[in-house]
Amino acid sequence: MNTETLEEQLKAFLIAKRDEAGLSQSDVAARSEVFGMGRLLDQRAVSRIEQAPLSSDALKIAAYMTAVGCTPTDYFNELSRLTIQEETDPNMATPQHSGIHEKLAQAHARLEQAQAIIAAAKDTYISSLQLGETFERSHALLNGLQRKPVIGCFGHFDAGKSTLLNTLISESVLPTKYQPATSVINLLMHTSDRPAALVGNVAVFSKGFMPHMIHDAALVEQHLIEQGDGELLRRYGMHQQDNEQAQQAYVAVVFSAADILNQVWLLDTPGQLGDGDDSDTDKALAGVELTDGIVFMSNHTGFLKDSDLGFAANVIRARPPAKGSDSLEHLLFVQSHCHGEIPAADVDGVGLSAFRRVKRQLDNMIFGAWMEERHIDTLPSAEQLASRVQPFWRENDLYRSATLRRVRDMATKLTASYDAIVDQRIAQTMEQMVAALQTAVDQLAFRKEDTIKRVKEVEEQEARFRGEAGELVAKFQALIASCPQRKKQDLESIGDYYRVQASAESIEKLIHDTYTDKKEAQGEVVNYLSQLFTAKLESVLKASGRSISAEVDNLLQRWQTAAPAMAAGTASAPGAKLEMDLSAFNSRAAFVGGMAGLGSLGAMSLYVGTIASNLGAYLMVGKAAGVMASLGMVGSVTSVTSFVAAIGGPITIGIAIAAAIGYMFYRLLGGSWQKSLAGKVADGLRENKLLSRLEQPVDAFWASTEQAMGAGLNELIQQTDAHIDGLKRDAAMAYDPAQLDQSVHTVTAALASMRAGESSRAA
């Protein structure tokens, strides 16, 4: 829809509302009082609005709509409806995603309406409060939600991942071969998601690019390596071990007009593990960090056997279900290569048989950890897991259509979950803006006090803060200094576990308890053991990371309470509860912002993830916003930070060790094959120095934690000092009381506009 057509429809909308109210243009002018600002329109202004609504500012539109008995939000809702209707093909769009766009458009309109009231005043006193930056940050937060859930496809290189994804989009876009054909993470997006800066159908990005960044021009430019057509996938994506340029590529975004991409984005991952290419293993496992739903593919022959089981555990453990959702609805196990020569009864029976066989292993490797972290209440049964299995063979119409339907079902549920996340984030952003405006009113009112009195109050607050700050800094430094001791305790815990579990006696018992078939045990026991060690490592680091994070947050709450505020009436008044603190100074945001650019944050990634899941938009201030974006916390469907982010990459030890030791092809001599096999496995773990390899992530975790906490503390101190200096300068400045009254009046009107928009939305 062009601008002329849009304006004609808006003109018709406004005149229809006036006609419904039975008012003339002069009547509208006489009733054009809004937000307590008096009459804003005359008859000529009403006429100009009706002739050119797109050229009218938000304040005049608000006065017009109020005069005809409507709310300003009604106008912006109509504007949003018309523009969204134009941007979206009704035959392709999914109702869920269109609803998200509409909600975001309405939220932007509420902000723009209040922003226009302040901008129209051209008030220097208000400008000094930097509300414009707060509005822009709120718009940026909403823009960060312009993403779709991601369904990732995982499995070994010959499982048929690219074939399945090509089938889902009805295009042969992704390379497919019966050898490793994918060495980058391929992300399929709808053509309507392509930003203006990209003109090709394929764009290759470097490491650090995440799905939501596609709508941020600066981040696209920062990470873009090259754009073009499908030839880029063959040049960068296919396995070319000697190509140095291809090694830079991490994510290839492919744009397609496929219907399903209106609802979700699809992800294809490398599937070559432990064959001397650590980068492939990292990408295959790190891909889970970008996903909300998981499709794990395993061949019908050998379904979830040998290394498939360990691979699946590594992936699924890192992506627990969203809060309040079914524990398995974000998982689908695709039983691939179910060709016509395999009897249907054999195909149908594989899933239940496999999950009965590996139920104990899955509980120990995945679901036990989920229960411990309270993601689920009960362990899923073999029957429940089998219900998440879907046979697939592209040439079989029944299997193909059933697979497509189940992936779409997952997409619908993930979209519903994301819709709830969007509602929460929009509400938080609006609350943040309302609180910022209320704080601005308090700040302006405080300026009416006598200058000497204001200076004295700030000095008294600073003196109280300095009295406490020394103690708090010392406690922070002591906490940072405790990292080596915490590392030592974690190493001892890992070492004790390893020495027990890696002994030949314990391995023999595990084999007796788990396997009845010798061949099966030979093929799987090393993968099983290595995943148990990986899960233990993750569990230990998560527990100790959460412990230190709680202590950090306690100190930050004390710091916020002690820090000087502009006035006793502000949102950050001494003694105020921090959970919803939205004042000019934010101790948590300052601390987190200090970690910008560090990469791995160790335990502080867990800290940021925990408070971000509770506070969301409230933490997105300054440099802290960049830290959250780098950890993938913008618009996450699950709102849970994967442990992969906390340690700067996936733990590949389990897969690496399993590949190094390999399948137990040696002869098992003696009276007990279990005892003979256990001895061989114990020797293999010892020869490959598994314990030292388990210790490496612990060293890195605590080194990163110590560095991140130090950087956070330094930034906290610097921002607090800058905040206090700003309060002093403001307190020493003389203000015109009459102009302050007008400033308060303007901000109060903007505040009323925001609140009116919320009332209208609730109604």
C-alpha positions as MATLAB code, in Angstrom:
seq = 'MNTETLEEQLKAFLIAKRDEAGLSQSDVAARSEVFGMGRLLDQRAVSRIEQAPLSSDALKIAAYMTAVGCTPTDYFNELSRLTIQEETDPNMATPQHSGIHEKLAQAHARLEQAQAIIAAAKDTYISSLQLGETFERSHALLNGLQRKPVIGCFGHFDAGKSTLLNTLISESVLPTKYQPATSVINLLMHTSDRPAALVGNVAVFSKGFMPHMIHDAALVEQHLIEQGDGELLRRYGMHQQDNEQAQQAYVAVVFSAADILNQVWLLDTPGQLGDGDDSDTDKALAGVELTDGIVFMSNHTGFLKDSDLGFAANVIRARPPAKGSDSLEHLLFVQSHCHGEIPAADVDGVGLSAFRRVKRQLDNMIFGAWMEERHIDTLPSAEQLASRVQPFWRENDLYRSATLRRVRDMATKLTASYDAIVDQRIAQTMEQMVAALQTAVDQLAFRKEDTIKRVKEVEEQEARFRGEAGELVAKFQALIASCPQRKKQDLESIGDYYRVQASAESIEKLIHDTYTDKKEAQGEVVNYLSQLFTAKLESVLKASGRSISAEVDNLLQRWQTAAPAMAAGTASAPGAKLEMDLSAFNSRAAFVGGMAGLGSLGAMSLYVGTIASNLGAYLMVGKAAGVMASLGMVGSVTSVTSFVAAIGGPITIGIAIAAAIGYMFYRLLGGSWQKSLAGKVADGLRENKLLSRLEQPVDAFWASTEQAMGAGLNELIQQTDAHIDGLKRDAAMAYDPAQLDQSVHTVTAALASMRAGESSRAA';
ca = [
       0.000    0.000    0.000;
       1.476    3.353   -0.999;
       1.372    6.425    1.238;
      -1.440    8.068   -0.739;
      -3.731    5.059   -0.369;
      -2.896    4.723    3.330;
      -3.676    8.378    3.943;
      -7.030    8.103    2.138;
      -8.021    5.199    4.393;
      -6.984    7.094    7.531;
      -8.932   10.173    6.390;
     -12.020    8.009    5.935;
     -11.481    6.494    9.386;
     -11.263    9.895   11.119;
     -14.266   11.402    9.337;
     -16.301    8.272   10.053;
     -15.520    8.604   13.767;
     -16.555   12.270   13.723;
     -19.764   11.443   11.861;
     -20.545    8.664   14.370;
     -20.190   11.235   17.145;
     -22.489   13.685   15.275;
     -19.939   16.499   15.488;
     -18.853   19.255   13.126;
     -15.231   20.302   12.729;
     -15.921   23.295   14.980;
     -17.427   20.986   17.606;
     -14.295   18.845   17.545;
     -12.120   21.920   18.002;
     -14.197   23.049   20.995;
     -13.806   19.609   22.656;
     -10.070   19.154   21.880;
      -8.764   19.169   25.436;
      -6.455   16.254   26.202;
      -4.144   15.233   29.029;
      -5.060   18.404   30.970;
      -3.310   20.639   28.432;
      -6.312   22.747   27.447;
      -7.820   23.236   23.973;
      -5.265   22.265   21.340;
      -7.179   22.598   18.053;
      -9.123   25.188   16.125;
     -11.409   24.466   13.169;
      -8.597   24.884   10.633;
      -6.376   22.445   12.550;
      -9.197   19.877   12.551;
      -9.535   20.281    8.805;
      -5.788   19.845    8.277;
      -5.814   16.627   10.360;
      -8.633   15.200    8.261;
      -6.872   16.157    5.025;
      -3.401   14.909    5.984;
      -3.452   12.646    9.061;
       0.017   11.237    8.323;
       1.461   14.764    8.551;
      -0.185   15.486   11.914;
       1.728   15.055   15.148;
       0.616   12.552   17.765;
      -0.556   15.207   20.233;
      -3.024   16.708   17.727;
      -4.240   13.239   16.754;
      -4.767   12.508   20.456;
      -6.816   15.698   20.858;
      -8.936   14.855   17.798;
      -9.643   11.272   18.893;
     -10.534   12.361   22.423;
     -12.928   14.984   21.044;
     -14.856   12.401   18.983;
     -15.198   10.070   21.973;
     -12.395    7.657   21.129;
      -8.934    7.054   22.536;
      -5.652    7.962   20.807;
      -4.797    4.268   20.826;
      -7.794    3.586   18.538;
      -6.118    5.641   15.820;
      -2.744    3.978   16.193;
      -4.379    0.548   16.252;
      -6.042    1.354   12.925;
      -2.733    2.590   11.529;
      -1.044   -0.608   12.710;
      -3.805   -2.758   11.221;
      -3.524   -1.099    7.821;
       0.261   -1.244    7.651;
       0.493   -4.833    8.913;
      -2.196   -5.853    6.430;
       0.001   -4.433    3.684;
       3.273   -5.958    4.898;
       1.853   -9.475    5.261;
       0.451  -11.716    2.567;
      -2.786  -13.056    4.118;
      -2.444  -16.297    2.181;
       0.991  -17.001    3.646;
       1.028  -15.520    7.135;
       0.221  -17.473   10.233;
      -2.280  -15.895   12.635;
       0.098  -16.299   15.553;
       2.962  -14.387   13.971;
       0.698  -11.645   12.609;
      -0.629  -11.232   16.143;
       2.890  -10.653   17.444;
       3.522   -8.033   14.777;
       0.294   -6.283   15.730;
       1.140   -6.255   19.420;
       4.567   -4.819   18.732;
       3.139   -2.188   16.407;
       0.646   -1.121   19.073;
       3.407   -0.926   21.673;
       5.537    1.207   19.356;
       2.507    3.451   18.772;
       2.019    3.989   22.513;
       5.630    5.014   22.880;
       5.476    7.297   19.843;
       2.357    8.981   21.174;
       3.984    9.881   24.504;
       7.239   10.711   22.760;
       5.456   13.172   20.449;
       3.934   15.021   23.409;
       7.384   15.605   24.880;
       8.988   16.428   21.532;
       6.283   19.000   20.716;
       7.074   20.929   23.921;
      10.742   21.521   22.924;
      11.519   21.860   26.629;
      15.204   22.194   27.575;
      14.556   21.105   31.167;
      12.976   17.877   29.927;
      15.773   17.373   27.390;
      18.311   17.324   30.218;
      16.631   14.202   31.645;
      17.540   12.195   28.514;
      14.055   10.763   28.139;
      14.675   10.584   24.397;
      17.317    7.932   24.991;
      14.932    5.997   27.209;
      12.276    6.057   24.496;
      14.780    4.902   21.869;
      15.962    2.090   24.130;
      12.359    0.982   24.608;
      11.825    0.947   20.840;
      15.027   -1.096   20.474;
      13.794   -3.599   23.049;
      10.597   -4.082   21.080;
      12.552   -4.439   17.834;
      14.557   -7.221   19.487;
      11.349   -9.230   19.749;
      10.921   -9.216   15.961;
      12.052  -12.791   15.579;
      10.502  -16.213   15.223;
      11.050  -19.441   17.129;
      13.826  -21.630   15.709;
      13.523  -25.386   15.141;
      16.942  -27.001   14.851;
      17.702  -30.253   13.050;
      20.451  -32.405   14.604;
      21.982  -35.789   13.861;
      24.921  -37.436   12.118;
      25.868  -36.409    8.593;
      24.071  -39.369    6.995;
      20.815  -39.012    8.943;
      19.102  -36.930    6.231;
      18.826  -33.543    7.965;
      19.241  -31.415    4.845;
      16.856  -33.684    2.932;
      14.185  -33.231    5.589;
      14.608  -29.455    5.634;
      14.501  -29.262    1.847;
      11.270  -31.253    2.036;
       9.818  -28.902    4.652;
      10.397  -25.870    2.438;
       9.655  -27.671   -0.858;
      12.956  -26.483   -2.342;
      16.314  -28.134   -2.989;
      18.289  -25.352   -1.342;
      20.588  -27.153    1.087;
      23.374  -29.423   -0.221;
      22.720  -33.138    0.329;
      25.214  -35.981   -0.051;
      25.904  -39.356    1.559;
      29.027  -37.833    3.019;
      29.451  -34.756    5.237;
      27.793  -31.971    3.210;
      27.271  -29.261    5.811;
      30.117  -27.558    7.635;
      28.283  -24.397    8.705;
      25.064  -23.821   10.583;
      22.373  -23.122    7.970;
      19.498  -20.903    9.117;
      16.406  -20.787    6.897;
      14.356  -17.566    7.099;
      11.383  -16.247    5.151;
      12.082  -13.723    2.397;
       9.947  -11.195    4.301;
      12.549  -11.343    7.105;
      15.351  -10.233    4.779;
      16.613   -6.772    5.792;
      17.114   -4.029    3.219;
      20.896   -4.320    3.487;
      20.802   -7.868    2.071;
      19.843   -8.450   -1.561;
      20.973  -12.035   -2.095;
      19.171  -15.243   -1.163;
      22.122  -16.397    0.962;
      24.159  -14.421    3.500;
      27.167  -15.896    5.313;
      27.984  -14.625    8.809;
      30.871  -15.058   11.233;
      30.747  -16.523   14.737;
      28.718  -14.458   17.154;
      25.787  -13.907   14.802;
      22.460  -14.944   16.328;
      19.009  -15.198   14.695;
      17.454  -12.059   16.229;
      20.328   -9.940   14.865;
      18.876  -10.132   11.354;
      16.778   -7.042   12.174;
      19.740   -5.017   13.457;
      21.570   -3.324   10.559;
      24.718   -2.660   12.601;
      25.056   -6.285   13.733;
      24.344   -7.580   10.235;
      27.150   -5.398    8.888;
      29.472   -6.434   11.735;
      29.118  -10.182   11.153;
      28.449  -10.358    7.392;
      31.173  -12.138    5.400;
      29.500  -12.313    2.002;
      26.071  -12.433    0.373;
      24.910  -13.931   -2.904;
      23.051  -16.977   -4.218;
      23.076  -20.699   -3.508;
      26.616  -21.015   -4.789;
      27.766  -19.573   -1.444;
      26.442  -22.663    0.349;
      28.618  -24.867   -1.799;
      31.624  -22.586   -1.481;
      31.373  -21.949    2.263;
      29.107  -24.689    3.527;
      30.264  -27.947    1.982;
      33.209  -29.730    3.596;
      36.350  -28.246    2.114;
      38.962  -28.783    4.751;
      41.708  -26.943    2.815;
      39.694  -23.793    2.192;
      40.842  -21.173    4.730;
      38.170  -18.681    3.694;
      35.426  -21.229    4.388;
      36.733  -21.670    7.929;
      35.573  -18.121    8.778;
      31.945  -18.992    8.034;
      29.776  -19.933   10.987;
      26.141  -19.289   10.038;
      24.661  -19.156    6.537;
      21.221  -17.519    6.397;
      19.117  -18.776    3.484;
      15.996  -16.829    2.500;
      13.021  -18.740    1.116;
       9.333  -18.033    0.480;
       8.292  -21.351    2.067;
       5.043  -21.170    4.022;
       6.429  -22.721    7.219;
       9.046  -19.950    7.469;
       6.241  -17.462    8.110;
       5.848  -19.191   11.450;
       9.310  -20.437   12.453;
      12.898  -20.381   11.274;
      14.641  -23.697   10.563;
      18.225  -24.636   11.409;
      20.509  -27.240    9.804;
      23.668  -28.280   11.658;
      26.894  -30.110   10.753;
      26.836  -33.787   11.614;
      30.467  -34.866   11.466;
      31.592  -35.482   15.037;
      34.941  -36.459   16.494;
      36.687  -37.078   13.198;
      39.504  -34.671   13.831;
      37.397  -31.583   13.040;
      36.654  -29.915   16.362;
      34.997  -26.958   14.607;
      32.283  -29.229   13.217;
      31.646  -30.743   16.635;
      31.453  -27.272   18.188;
      29.009  -26.029   15.542;
      26.838  -29.127   15.751;
      26.482  -28.763   19.517;
      26.516  -24.969   19.729;
      23.636  -24.889   17.238;
      21.349  -25.859   20.115;
      22.045  -22.434   21.615;
      20.158  -20.894   18.685;
      17.141  -23.201   18.840;
      13.841  -23.406   20.661;
      12.713  -26.775   19.313;
      14.826  -29.842   18.460;
      14.378  -32.416   15.704;
      16.918  -35.197   16.269;
      17.347  -37.545   13.332;
      18.628  -41.108   13.608;
      18.647  -43.841   10.969;
      16.052  -46.613   11.233;
      18.911  -49.099   11.181;
      20.677  -48.471   14.475;
      18.084  -45.997   15.801;
      19.614  -44.196   18.815;
      22.460  -46.683   18.979;
      26.222  -46.255   19.206;
      27.257  -42.591   19.069;
      23.734  -41.330   18.248;
      22.674  -41.716   21.868;
      25.557  -39.630   23.231;
      25.071  -37.001   20.527;
      21.357  -36.739   21.333;
      22.084  -36.422   25.056;
      24.573  -33.593   24.484;
      22.039  -31.662   22.419;
      18.799  -32.292   24.315;
      20.248  -31.774   27.797;
      21.146  -28.194   26.810;
      17.594  -27.286   25.791;
      15.105  -27.990   28.594;
      11.412  -27.273   28.046;
       9.970  -23.789   28.422;
       8.431  -23.039   31.794;
       4.874  -24.296   32.033;
       5.009  -26.332   28.809;
       4.853  -30.067   28.197;
       8.258  -31.603   28.867;
       8.540  -33.181   25.405;
       6.531  -30.988   23.031;
       9.664  -29.169   21.845;
      11.343  -32.501   20.906;
      10.814  -34.752   17.899;
      12.861  -37.867   17.098;
      12.797  -38.536   13.355;
      13.455  -42.140   12.376;
      15.003  -41.582    8.949;
      15.676  -43.843    5.947;
      12.453  -45.812    6.415;
      12.469  -46.971    2.777;
       9.892  -49.212    1.169;
      11.779  -52.457    1.684;
      11.356  -52.245    5.464;
       8.068  -53.770    6.696;
       5.712  -51.229    8.282;
       5.510  -53.315   11.474;
       9.280  -53.096   11.881;
       9.197  -49.338   11.371;
       6.394  -48.854   13.899;
       8.064  -50.921   16.611;
      11.492  -49.295   16.608;
      10.677  -46.240   18.716;
       9.257  -48.017   21.752;
      11.875  -50.729   21.574;
      14.676  -48.159   21.471;
      13.403  -46.072   24.364;
      12.807  -49.106   26.560;
      16.396  -50.067   25.857;
      17.932  -46.644   26.617;
      15.483  -45.345   29.238;
      17.963  -45.686   32.107;
      20.699  -43.948   30.121;
      18.440  -41.037   29.122;
      17.296  -40.536   32.701;
      20.904  -40.386   33.863;
      22.157  -38.240   30.987;
      19.224  -35.832   30.436;
      16.015  -36.057   32.377;
      17.537  -36.455   35.830;
      19.340  -33.142   35.304;
      16.079  -31.531   34.158;
      14.332  -32.710   37.307;
      17.181  -31.504   39.502;
      16.877  -28.057   37.914;
      13.049  -28.179   38.198;
      12.369  -28.008   34.488;
      10.181  -31.132   34.805;
       8.346  -32.773   37.708;
       8.504  -36.418   36.629;
      10.715  -38.534   34.395;
       9.091  -39.285   31.012;
       8.198  -42.915   30.368;
       9.456  -44.967   27.440;
       5.942  -44.810   25.995;
       5.872  -41.011   26.207;
       9.240  -40.785   24.503;
       8.159  -43.236   21.803;
       5.168  -41.002   21.068;
       7.678  -38.350   19.959;
       9.130  -40.622   17.235;
       8.194  -40.083   13.589;
       9.341  -42.303   10.690;
      10.507  -40.471    7.559;
      11.355  -41.281    3.975;
      10.858  -38.521    1.444;
       9.470  -40.866   -1.218;
       6.868  -42.333    1.184;
       3.795  -40.073    1.038;
       2.432  -41.238    4.402;
       5.699  -40.749    6.301;
       6.461  -37.481    4.538;
       3.086  -35.875    5.223;
       3.047  -37.088    8.848;
       6.531  -35.652    9.444;
       5.558  -32.297    7.946;
       2.439  -32.211   10.117;
       4.357  -32.945   13.310;
       7.002  -30.324   12.621;
       4.215  -27.815   11.966;
       2.535  -28.840   15.222;
       5.772  -28.135   17.056;
       6.017  -24.795   15.264;
       2.511  -23.841   16.375;
       3.234  -24.661   20.024;
       6.544  -22.821   20.007;
       4.859  -19.799   18.461;
       2.236  -19.844   21.209;
       5.009  -19.951   23.814;
       6.782  -17.091   22.114;
       3.543  -15.109   22.010;
       3.427  -15.300   25.817;
       7.065  -14.179   26.033;
       6.278  -11.199   23.793;
       3.345  -10.216   26.012;
       5.594  -10.314   29.053;
       8.403   -8.332   27.412;
       6.011   -5.686   26.064;
       4.440   -5.258   29.500;
       7.872   -4.904   31.084;
       8.968   -2.357   28.496;
       5.826   -0.283   28.964;
       6.182   -0.420   32.753;
       9.776    0.680   32.407;
       8.743    3.700   30.339;
       5.934    4.653   32.718;
       8.333    4.460   35.660;
      10.924    6.530   33.770;
       8.323    9.246   33.129;
       7.207    9.191   36.766;
      10.822    9.504   37.872;
      11.204   12.463   35.491;
       8.212   14.157   37.146;
       9.817   13.619   40.556;
      13.154   14.948   39.323;
      11.553   18.081   37.886;
       9.587   18.638   41.080;
      12.761   18.227   43.134;
      14.392   21.006   41.094;
      11.825   23.439   42.465;
      13.414   23.111   45.884;
      15.939   25.729   46.986;
      19.386   25.120   45.433;
      21.147   25.092   48.821;
      18.660   22.540   50.126;
      19.121   20.303   47.061;
      22.904   20.430   47.271;
      22.776   19.580   50.964;
      20.476   16.607   50.374;
      22.721   15.160   47.657;
      25.798   15.643   49.848;
      24.102   13.863   52.759;
      23.106   10.947   50.514;
      26.629   10.713   49.133;
      28.106   10.706   52.638;
      25.827    7.829   53.650;
      26.757    5.942   50.481;
      30.519    6.448   50.917;
      30.191    5.107   54.438;
      28.783    1.835   53.079;
      30.619    1.667   49.753;
      33.980    0.784   51.276;
      32.519   -2.262   52.995;
      30.629   -3.337   49.851;
      33.702   -3.010   47.617;
      35.702   -5.067   50.115;
      33.007   -7.766   50.071;
      33.009   -7.774   46.261;
      36.786   -8.114   46.193;
      36.661  -10.943   48.721;
      34.046  -12.697   46.592;
      36.231  -12.347   43.497;
      39.222  -13.616   45.471;
      37.219  -16.721   46.421;
      37.127  -17.957   42.793;
      40.347  -20.035   43.071;
      39.036  -21.802   46.176;
      35.695  -22.483   44.496;
      37.573  -23.862   41.494;
      39.551  -26.150   43.791;
      36.338  -27.478   45.335;
      34.835  -28.132   41.892;
      37.984  -29.926   40.756;
      37.875  -32.106   43.856;
      34.227  -32.943   43.230;
      34.891  -33.853   39.604;
      38.000  -35.805   40.558;
      36.198  -37.836   43.219;
      33.386  -38.679   40.801;
      35.823  -39.652   38.067;
      37.929  -41.905   40.258;
      34.866  -43.859   41.338;
      33.084  -44.062   37.977;
      36.179  -44.689   35.850;
      37.346  -47.685   37.845;
      37.060  -51.077   36.185;
      34.801  -52.274   39.009;
      32.287  -49.426   38.584;
      32.293  -49.763   34.813;
      31.640  -53.498   35.114;
      28.675  -52.799   37.395;
      27.329  -50.184   34.977;
      27.578  -52.696   32.122;
      25.790  -55.377   34.172;
      23.027  -52.909   35.152;
      22.525  -51.465   31.669;
      23.267  -54.017   28.965;
      22.287  -57.598   28.260;
      23.727  -57.709   24.752;
      27.528  -57.775   24.376;
      27.568  -56.106   20.951;
      25.313  -53.332   22.155;
      27.525  -52.753   25.184;
      30.644  -52.641   23.030;
      29.097  -50.007   20.777;
      27.571  -47.760   23.427;
      29.278  -47.985   26.810;
      31.993  -45.399   26.076;
      29.420  -42.903   24.790;
      27.284  -43.517   27.850;
      30.161  -43.098   30.281;
      31.487  -39.989   28.573;
      28.049  -38.362   28.708;
      27.743  -39.191   32.415;
      31.031  -37.379   33.020;
      29.895  -34.426   30.897;
      26.571  -34.210   32.748;
      28.378  -34.314   36.098;
      30.737  -31.556   34.985;
      27.812  -29.362   33.918;
      25.957  -30.072   37.167;
      28.918  -29.144   39.370;
      29.627  -25.900   37.526;
      25.962  -24.886   37.447;
      25.590  -25.424   41.192;
      28.709  -23.468   42.114;
      27.921  -20.810   39.516;
      24.454  -20.233   40.938;
      25.879  -20.041   44.442;
      28.295  -17.213   43.636;
      25.646  -15.496   41.488;
      23.289  -15.296   44.468;
      26.030  -13.658   46.528;
      26.736  -11.167   43.728;
      23.079  -10.205   43.499;
      22.830   -9.695   47.243;
      25.723   -7.217   47.123;
      24.201   -5.415   44.134;
      20.900   -5.017   45.961;
      22.719   -3.495   48.915;
      24.635   -1.193   46.571;
      21.428    0.001   44.888;
      19.794    0.742   48.216;
      22.794    2.761   49.369;
      23.343    4.728   46.133;
      22.129    8.378   46.128;
      18.883    9.160   44.297;
      17.602   12.351   42.746;
      14.831   12.783   45.265;
      13.019   10.959   48.021;
      10.084   10.366   45.707;
      11.944    8.616   42.906;
      11.696    4.969   42.005;
      15.107    4.320   43.529;
      14.487    5.943   46.906;
      16.581    4.498   49.756;
      14.961    1.360   51.076;
      12.967    0.773   47.887;
      12.648   -2.809   46.682;
      15.133   -3.515   43.879;
      13.141   -6.129   41.986;
      11.369   -3.472   39.924;
      13.902   -0.655   40.186;
      13.708    1.584   37.135;
      15.628    4.651   38.279;
      18.313    6.611   36.437;
      20.969    4.476   38.139;
      20.740    0.685   38.014;
      23.410   -1.276   39.886;
      22.680   -4.552   38.110;
      22.824   -2.996   34.650;
      26.054   -1.157   35.525;
      27.691   -4.365   36.783;
      26.585   -6.419   33.780;
      27.592   -3.666   31.370;
      31.167   -3.900   32.586;
      31.392   -7.396   31.082;
      30.742   -6.197   27.521;
      33.204   -7.628   25.031;
      34.674  -10.277   27.328;
      33.270  -13.310   25.508;
      32.840  -16.136   28.014;
      31.608  -14.866   31.404;
      31.697  -18.097   33.391;
      29.293  -18.047   36.320;
      28.271  -14.489   35.444;
      26.493  -15.804   32.331;
      24.310  -17.828   34.677;
      23.797  -14.700   36.778;
      22.751  -12.586   33.813;
      20.466  -15.360   32.564;
      18.757  -15.700   35.934;
      17.957  -12.019   36.420;
      17.138  -11.526   32.727;
      14.481  -14.247   32.870;
      12.868  -12.389   35.791;
      13.495   -8.753   34.860;
      13.870   -8.877   31.076;
      13.601   -5.329   29.772;
      14.546   -3.764   33.095;
      18.132   -4.903   32.640;
      18.437   -3.719   29.036;
      20.232   -0.477   29.825;
      23.363    0.809   28.081;
      26.143   -1.746   27.656;
      24.151   -4.369   29.573;
      21.831   -4.649   26.575;
      24.767   -5.731   24.415;
      25.810   -8.374   26.939;
      22.307   -9.850   26.975;
      22.153   -9.860   23.181;
      25.525  -11.635   22.937;
      24.203  -14.366   25.239;
      21.101  -14.883   23.108;
      18.650  -13.559   25.694;
      16.733  -11.233   23.376;
      13.340  -12.699   22.617;
      14.192  -16.244   23.644;
      11.200  -18.571   23.535;
      12.438  -20.549   26.508;
      13.791  -17.525   28.428;
      16.390  -19.927   29.818;
      20.069  -19.438   29.076;
      21.700  -22.645   27.946;
      24.782  -23.726   29.831;
      26.612  -23.565   26.502;
      26.585  -19.747   26.754;
      27.925  -19.787   30.294;
      31.147  -21.554   29.321;
      31.599  -19.904   25.939;
      30.888  -23.032   23.880;
      29.739  -26.640   24.087;
      31.506  -29.256   26.188;
      32.724  -31.698   23.556;
      34.803  -33.864   25.879;
      32.321  -36.720   25.935;
      32.048  -36.959   22.175;
      35.798  -36.507   21.711;
      36.669  -39.294   24.153;
      34.078  -41.623   22.670;
      35.544  -41.038   19.218;
      39.124  -41.486   20.478;
      38.466  -44.830   22.158;
      36.090  -45.971   19.453;
      34.121  -49.172   19.095;
      35.409  -52.095   21.150;
      36.455  -54.433   18.345;
      38.955  -56.411   20.387;
      38.340  -59.920   21.619;
      36.880  -60.132   25.077;
      38.666  -63.024   26.758;
      37.982  -64.754   30.037;
      34.907  -65.941   31.884;
      33.081  -62.634   31.954;
      32.794  -60.460   28.840;
      31.479  -57.671   31.080;
      34.620  -57.689   33.208;
      36.898  -57.876   30.186;
      35.086  -54.996   28.464;
      35.137  -52.888   31.643;
      38.894  -53.316   31.922;
      39.427  -52.263   28.314;
      37.216  -49.177   28.760;
      38.997  -48.171   31.986;
      42.346  -48.460   30.178;
      41.024  -46.347   27.308;
      39.805  -43.562   29.632;
      43.131  -43.507   31.425;
      45.217  -43.533   28.241;
      43.203  -40.612   26.835;
      43.677  -38.578   30.033;
      39.956  -37.985   30.507;
      40.336  -36.484   33.989;
      42.684  -33.739   32.806;
      40.307  -32.986   29.943;
      37.417  -32.699   32.391;
      39.447  -30.270   34.465;
      40.088  -27.862   31.597;
      36.534  -26.418   31.440;
      36.593  -25.953   35.234;
      39.798  -23.893   34.976;
      38.349  -21.825   32.130;
      34.988  -21.366   33.888;
      36.494  -19.845   37.025;
      39.087  -17.789   35.162;
      36.253  -16.254   33.124;
      34.164  -15.740   36.266;
      36.983  -13.920   38.038;
      37.663  -11.688   35.032;
      33.967  -10.894   34.489;
      33.323  -10.029   38.130;
      36.367   -7.740   38.229;
      35.246   -5.926   35.098;
      31.702   -5.648   36.456;
      32.868   -4.166   39.755;
      35.059   -1.588   38.021;
      32.164   -0.464   35.833;
      29.841   -0.365   38.832;
      32.184    1.961   40.705;
      32.717    4.209   37.666;
      29.023    4.499   36.823;
      28.111    5.207   40.445;
      30.683    8.012   40.620;
      29.399    9.460   37.337;
      25.826    9.241   38.655;
      26.740   11.103   41.848;
      28.623   13.780   39.898;
      25.544   14.277   37.747;
      23.334   14.660   40.822;
      25.703   17.282   42.221;
      25.749   19.307   39.013;
      21.988   19.201   38.760;
      21.502   20.190   42.406;
      23.771   23.229   42.003;
      21.848   24.546   39.003;
      19.146   27.224   39.416;
      15.841   26.617   37.640;
      12.875   28.816   36.675;
       9.905   27.637   38.811;
       7.312   28.643   36.189;
       9.111   26.744   33.435;
       9.483   23.763   35.756;
       5.719   23.768   36.269;
       5.221   23.656   32.504;
       7.803   20.853   32.226;
       6.016   18.820   34.883;
       2.738   19.460   33.048;
       4.175   18.154   29.758;
       5.725   14.993   31.233;
       2.546   14.333   33.214;
       0.594   14.524   29.951;
       2.969   12.019   28.351;
       2.597    9.791   31.405;
      -1.186   10.012   31.161;
      -0.921    9.079   27.491;
       1.061    5.932   28.319;
      -1.382    4.920   31.018;
      -4.388    5.611   28.793;
      -2.892    3.323   26.176;
      -2.540    0.546   28.749;
      -6.162    0.976   29.877;
      -7.338    0.809   26.275;
      -5.282   -2.329   25.590;
      -6.634   -4.036   28.700;
     -10.192   -3.185   27.692;
];
